[in-house]
Every structure is written in structure tokens, then in C-alpha cells.
Amino acid sequence: MMVVLSGLLAASLAIGLPVGSAYADEPTDGTGAGTSATEVLDSLEVKGRAPKTGYKRTQFGKAWADVDHNGCDTRNDILNRDLTGVRHKWRTHNCVVKSGKLHDPYTGKDIKFKKGKKTSTAVQIDHVVALSDAWQKGAQKLSEERRTALANDPYNLLAVQGRANQKKSDGDAATWLPSNKGFRCEYVARQIGVKHKYSLWVTQAEKEAMAKVLSSCPTQTVPDYTGVKDSTAEKTPESEQTEQTQTEQSAEQAQQTQQTTQAPAPEPAPAPAPAPQPAPQQDVYYQNCTAARAAGAAPIYQGQPGYRSQLDRDHDGVACE
């Protein structure tokens, strides 16, 4: 036994691996991590966007499946990874996140997360490469097992501000970039890494948009699995106060004043304000979560079309998780 271990140690040293890594899986396998993002971008196939025909969320497996079999769903895995000061719901084996704080890479702002029907949607889990975008750029040719892996791959997931996630929707780099300019290089490089890992292609417009971003950071490499690096300046107290109690439905008012943390009734305005926007919910109805998943709508966040409290079993603002 000692001879075998000695041989493995010698082999590790010979090829430049750190001691102890002989048995370790390479976490960046397939992403091109550590390689120039521009070089990996140039290696991606450039093709037109395929039709969205046949796309359903269920084509990528059950939403937030426990694919790594650690006893915790993917959504809470990412919240545990990306939030600081995490507190867990009792008797969930340190899985379900009850509260914590997120430094949102998309906006550069701090958000205090609290699990609840009206507060959970302040922080959402974004697919860096949107599943709909992936479907139209090669994922429809992948096996269901591979698509499920893509949908639950921590490398393709980030906890972000809910409102920013909604604005992004299923856009690619040609149609949406984070407002936090200090994160754009890494964001684009991570998209490139995901597409490289899962053999997805880019459109010409997408490639040009990515190349434009990377031209401002020529040394940017494809990131690894160790989280995110935000090159923006120090966090400001204003952003922390603004995001402290933000929910999707009071976000606009919370940014206009830092004294609305108690969510009072809307202030009288000198001119009539636009009507609130819950109306679209009335136009979409899912009888149950099975129907919502079949339509590719799950999970449904509070405020999105089709959301109903009856579908939100734990009343955290996210239905059909």
C-alpha cells in the first residue's frame, strides 16, 4: 500500500500537480478555465440561432433537482455558496437558507436576503447561459442527462438581484449585460466557459458583443469554480440601505428614497404614476405545477404571470420550485 501511495505522490510531483490532488476531480474540466477568454471564444462555433421549437423547461430536467445527491436542492446550494452570514431554517440539515446577505455581481449592490412570501424573490438564481438560449444554440442536441447537468451546474448559476434577473430574461451578451461594468468581463468569460463545456455555439452578433467586452480586459481568463471576482469599488452604505428590504414589487420605490424600508403606502406624487403591474398574472393560469413545468414556466416567482399562492407550498414567493 505504501508503495502505491508513494508512486502516486511521485507521479503527481512529476506532472506538476499539488500534493494530495492525485485523486481529485478536475473541477474546471471542459470549461477552459485559466485559458484566455478570447482564445476560448475563438474556438466556439459560430452559427445562427436555431428555432425555439420544442423548448420546455422540463427538457432540462426537474427544476433545482438535487443532482449531486447532497440532500439539498440546487437553489439552496447556490444561496449557501454565494451569500454571506447565512442562517438556516431549523431542521433542514443546514440546507434551506433562512437569511443572509448577497453582494450582487450584476448590480454591485448589497441585498439582505430573508426567506418569505414577499421577500425571497429579492434574490434569484440566474442561469448565466439562459436555458432557452442554450436550447437554440446546441442544447437540443444534447441528451436529457446532459441538459439536466447544464441546468444544475454551479458553474452556470449565480445568486443575483431578482430584478436584474428578470430584465436579463433569456438574453445573450448581444442583448443584455450586467449594469455593474466591473463584472462584465468575468460574466462574458463565464458564458464562454459554459458554452465551451457543453459544446454550445454563439451567434455572430453574440461573438462580436463578447469580443467588445473582452477588448477592455485582454488578460481575462475563463473563470474557475471558486465564485466571482468583482472589480468594482468598495460597497457603499447607500446600496446596502437601498437593497435591505427590497422586493420585486417595491423595487422602484426603494431606489427613489432610502426611507421606505418600512414599506409605507405609496407617497402622493405631483403627477399620476403609472398603474401597478400585477395585471399580466390574470392572463396566465396553471392548474398545477405539472402544467407550469410542461409549459416551461417553472419556477414562477411572485409577480410573474401564472404565480398563485396555491402553487407556492412553502410561501417563499417562489412557486413550483
C-alpha positions in Angstrom: 0.0 0.0 0.0 2.8 2.4 0.9 4.5 1.6 -2.4 1.3 2.5 -4.3 0.8 5.8 -2.4 4.5 6.7 -3.0 4.1 6.0 -6.7 1.0 8.3 -6.9 2.8 11.0 -5.0 5.8 10.8 -7.3 3.6 10.9 -10.4 1.8 14.0 -9.0 5.0 15.8 -8.5 6.4 14.8 -11.8 3.4 16.4 -13.7 3.3 19.5 -11.5 0.1 18.7 -9.5 -0.1 19.8 -5.9 0.4 17.1 -3.3 -3.0 15.4 -2.5 -4.5 16.1 -5.9 -3.9 12.6 -7.4 -7.4 11.5 -6.5 -9.1 14.9 -7.0 -11.5 15.5 -9.9 -10.5 18.5 -12.1 -13.4 20.9 -11.3 -12.7 23.0 -14.4 -12.7 20.2 -16.9 -14.2 21.2 -20.1 -14.7 24.9 -19.3 -11.2 26.1 -20.5 -10.7 27.7 -17.1 -7.4 29.6 -16.8 -7.2 30.0 -20.6 -7.5 33.3 -22.3 -11.2 34.0 -22.7 -10.6 35.5 -26.2 -8.9 32.3 -27.3 -11.7 30.1 -26.0 -14.3 32.4 -27.6 -12.5 32.0 -31.0 -12.7 28.2 -30.6 -16.5 28.3 -30.3 -18.6 27.5 -33.4 -20.4 30.5 -34.9 -23.9 29.7 -36.2 -27.3 31.2 -36.5 -29.9 30.8 -33.7 -31.9 27.6 -34.2 -35.7 27.7 -33.8 -37.1 27.7 -30.3 -39.5 24.9 -31.3 -39.9 22.2 -28.7 -38.3 24.2 -25.9 -39.7 23.5 -22.4 -38.1 23.9 -19.0 -38.7 20.2 -18.4 -36.3 19.5 -21.3 -33.6 20.4 -18.7 -34.9 18.1 -16.0 -36.8 18.9 -12.8 -36.2 22.5 -11.7 -33.5 22.7 -9.0 -33.0 18.9 -8.7 -30.5 17.6 -6.2 -28.2 16.3 -8.9 -25.2 16.0 -6.6 -27.2 14.0 -4.1 -26.1 16.0 -1.1 -29.6 16.2 0.3 -30.0 19.9 -0.7 -31.7 21.3 -3.8 -29.6 23.3 -6.3 -31.3 26.6 -5.4 -30.3 26.4 -1.8 -26.8 25.1 -2.7 -26.2 28.3 -4.7 -27.6 30.5 -1.9 -25.3 28.8 0.6 -22.4 29.3 -1.7 -23.0 33.0 -2.7 -24.5 34.5 0.4 -22.6 35.5 3.5 -23.8 35.5 7.1 -26.1 32.6 6.2 -28.7 31.4 8.7 -30.6 28.2 8.0 -34.2 27.0 8.6 -34.3 24.8 11.6 -34.2 21.0 11.0 -33.1 21.3 7.3 -29.5 20.0 8.0 -28.0 23.4 7.1 -29.7 23.3 3.7 -32.6 25.8 3.4 -31.3 29.3 3.7 -33.4 31.5 6.0 -31.4 34.7 5.7 -28.1 36.1 4.6 -26.5 38.9 2.6 -25.6 38.9 -1.1 -23.2 41.2 -2.8 -24.9 41.1 -6.2 -22.4 40.8 -9.1 -24.9 42.1 -11.6 -25.5 45.5 -9.9 -22.7 45.7 -7.4 -25.2 46.3 -4.6 -25.7 44.6 -1.3 -29.0 42.8 -0.7 -30.2 41.4 2.7 -32.0 38.2 1.9 -34.8 36.9 4.0 -36.8 33.8 3.1 -40.5 34.6 2.9 -43.5 35.0 0.5 -42.8 38.7 -0.2 -39.0 38.7 0.2 -37.5 35.6 -1.3 -37.7 37.0 -4.8 -35.3 39.8 -4.0 -32.5 37.2 -4.7 -33.0 34.8 -7.5 -30.7 32.1 -9.1 -29.7 33.0 -12.7 -28.5 30.7 -15.4 -25.5 32.6 -16.7 -26.3 31.0 -20.1 -30.1 31.0 -20.1 -31.6 27.6 -20.8 -33.7 29.0 -23.7 -30.6 30.5 -25.3 -28.8 27.2 -24.8 -31.6 25.3 -26.4 -31.4 27.4 -29.5 -27.6 27.1 -29.7 -27.0 23.4 -29.4 -28.6 22.1 -26.2 -31.5 20.5 -28.1 -28.9 18.0 -29.5 -27.7 17.1 -26.0 -29.0 14.1 -24.1 -31.6 14.9 -21.3 -29.0 13.9 -18.8 -26.5 16.4 -20.2 -29.2 19.1 -20.3 -30.1 18.4 -16.7 -26.4 18.8 -15.8 -26.3 22.1 -17.6 -29.4 23.4 -15.8 -27.9 22.5 -12.4 -24.2 23.1 -12.9 -23.0 25.5 -10.2 -20.6 26.9 -12.9 -23.7 28.2 -14.8 -25.5 29.5 -11.7 -25.2 32.7 -9.8 -27.3 34.2 -7.0 -28.3 37.7 -8.2 -30.7 40.6 -7.7 -34.2 39.4 -8.7 -35.0 42.5 -10.7 -31.8 42.2 -12.7 -32.5 38.6 -13.4 -36.0 39.5 -14.7 -34.5 42.2 -17.0 -32.0 39.7 -18.4 -34.7 37.1 -19.2 -33.1 34.7 -21.7 -30.9 37.3 -23.4 -27.4 36.6 -24.5 -24.4 39.0 -24.4 -25.6 40.8 -27.6 -28.9 41.8 -25.9 -28.0 42.1 -22.2 -25.0 42.8 -20.0 -24.8 43.5 -16.2 -25.1 47.2 -15.2 -22.1 46.6 -13.0 -19.4 47.2 -15.6 -16.7 45.9 -13.3 -18.2 42.4 -13.6 -18.8 42.3 -17.4 -15.5 40.8 -18.3 -15.9 37.8 -15.9 -19.6 37.5 -16.8 -18.8 37.1 -20.5 -15.9 34.9 -19.8 -18.1 32.6 -17.7 -20.6 32.4 -20.5 -17.8 31.4 -22.8 -16.7 28.7 -20.4 -20.2 27.3 -20.1 -20.6 27.2 -23.9 -17.3 25.5 -24.3 -18.1 22.9 -21.7 -21.4 22.0 -23.2 -20.4 22.4 -26.9 -22.8 25.2 -27.5 -22.3 27.7 -30.2 -22.6 31.5 -30.4 -24.2 33.8 -33.0 -22.1 36.3 -34.9 -23.7 39.2 -33.0 -23.1 37.5 -29.7 -19.5 36.8 -30.5 -18.9 40.4 -31.5 -20.5 41.6 -28.3 -18.3 39.3 -26.2 -15.2 40.3 -28.1 -16.0 44.0 -27.5 -16.3 43.4 -23.7 -13.1 41.4 -23.6 -11.2 44.1 -25.6 -11.3 46.2 -22.4 -9.7 43.3 -20.4 -7.3 41.4 -22.7 -5.8 39.4 -19.9 -9.2 38.0 -18.8 -9.2 34.2 -18.5 -12.1 31.8 -18.3 -13.0 31.7 -14.6 -13.0 28.6 -12.5 -15.5 27.3 -9.9 -14.3 29.5 -7.0 -17.1 32.1 -7.2 -17.0 35.6 -8.6 -14.5 38.4 -8.6 -16.0 41.9 -8.7 -13.6 44.6 -9.7 -15.9 47.5 -8.7 -15.1 49.8 -5.9 -15.9 49.2 -2.3 -19.6 48.7 -1.4 -21.4 51.8 -0.4 -23.7 52.3 2.5 -26.3 53.7 0.2 -26.6 50.5 -1.8 -26.9 48.4 1.3 -29.7 50.6 2.6 -31.5 50.6 -0.7 -31.5 46.8 -1.1 -32.1 46.0 2.6 -35.8 45.4 2.3 -36.3 45.4 -1.4 -38.8 43.1 -3.0 -39.7 42.8 -6.6 -42.9 44.8 -6.3 -41.4 47.7 -4.3 -38.0 47.9 -6.0 -38.6 51.1 -8.0 -39.8 53.0 -4.9 -37.0 51.6 -2.8 -34.4 53.1 -5.1 -36.0 56.5 -5.2 -35.7 57.0 -1.4 -33.7 55.4 1.4 -36.5 56.0 3.9 -39.0 53.4 2.5 -37.7 50.4 4.4 -41.0 50.1 6.3 -42.9 49.8 3.1 -45.5 52.6 3.7 -48.4 53.4 1.4 -47.3 54.9 -1.9 -46.3 58.6 -1.5 -48.6 61.1 -3.2 -46.9 62.2 -6.4 -47.2 65.6 -8.2 -48.2 63.7 -11.3 -50.2 60.5 -11.7 -47.9 57.5 -11.5 -48.2 54.5 -14.0 -50.6 51.8 -12.9 -49.1 48.9 -10.9 -48.3 45.8 -13.0 -50.0 42.7 -11.4 -52.4 42.6 -14.3 -50.4 40.1 -16.5 -50.9 37.5 -13.8 -54.6 37.4 -14.6 -53.9 36.3 -18.2 -51.9 33.2 -17.4 -53.3 30.3 -15.3 -51.7 27.0 -14.5 -53.9 24.4 -12.9 -50.9 22.8 -11.0 -47.1 22.8 -11.0 -47.1 19.9 -13.5 -48.8 22.1 -16.0 -46.5 25.0 -15.2 -43.4 22.8 -15.8 -44.9 21.4 -19.0 -45.2 25.0 -20.3 -41.5 25.7 -19.3 -42.6 28.3 -16.8 -41.3 26.8 -13.5 -40.1 28.1 -11.2 -42.6 31.0 -11.1 -41.6 34.0 -9.0 -44.1 36.2 -7.2 -45.1 38.9 -9.6 -44.6 36.8 -12.7 -47.5 35.7 -14.9 -49.1 32.5 -13.6 -47.9 32.8 -10.0 -50.5 31.8 -7.4 -50.1 31.3 -3.7 -51.7 27.8 -4.1 -48.7 26.7 -6.1 -46.2 28.2 -3.6 -46.2 25.4 -0.9 -43.7 27.0 1.4 -44.9 30.5 0.8 -41.5 31.9 0.0 -42.5 33.7 -3.1 -41.3 31.0 -5.5 -43.9 28.6 -6.9 -43.2 25.2 -8.4 -39.6 25.1 -7.3 
